[in-house]
């Protein structure tokens, strides 16, 4: 998974340079001029991590339904053993 490793390294580098003041800034999702939601970035990051975890789990489930070998994401998968 060289692409994952590369992007993971880039994300960690970007997050290491974030200051406390930046992480407390409000992050807002806008639709035109209407604010859909607004919350501090430190609350958005765990939410994004949960969404990514769900997407990975759903992808594994769909792969298994299609008979595709599921890659090991958090260690070896049952298909790799």
N, C-alpha and C positions, 0 to 999 in steps of 0.2 A: 504494500500500500504506500508507494512512494509519494503519491499525490497527497494523501491524508497527512503523512509525516511532514511534508513541505508546508501545507496550509496550517497544520497545527503549530509548527514552529513560528510561522509568520504571525499567527493570532497571539501566541504567547509573548512574542516580542512587542507587538502593538499594545497589548494589555499591560506589560511591564512599564511602559512609558506613560501610563495614565496617572494623573494626579488625583488627590482626594477631591479637589474642587471640581475637576472635570467629571468625576463619577457621580457627584451630587447634582449636576446639572439636570434639568428636566429634559426628558426625551418625549417627543410628541409625535403622534401619527396624525397626519392631516389629510383631509379629503377636500381639496380646494382650500377654502378658508375655514372650513369646519374642523374643529379638533375632535378626533375620534377618541383618543385617550391621551393622558399626559401623566407620566410618573418618572421618578428619579431613575437614572441609568442603572444604579446599583440594584434596583428592583427588576429592571428589564432583563439583565443578564441571566439570572437564574430561570426566568420564564423562557428565554430563548433556549437554554440548555435543556429544559424539560420538553420543549417542542422538538428539539433535535433527537432526544432520546426516544420520543414517541415515533418519529419518522423512521428511525433506524429499526425499531421493533416492528413497525408495520411493514417495512420493506422485507425484513426477515420472514415474516408471516406469508407475505405474497410470494416470495421466492419459494418457500416450502410448498405452497399450494400449487405452484407451477412446475414443481419437480426440479427446480434449479438448485444447485449446490449452494448452500448458505455459507458465505465467507465468515471467518472468525473475526469479530470486531472487538470483543473484550477478552480475547483468548481464543483457543481453538473451538470451533463449533462442532456439533455432533456429526455433521457431514464430513469433517476433516479427520475424525478419529478412525 
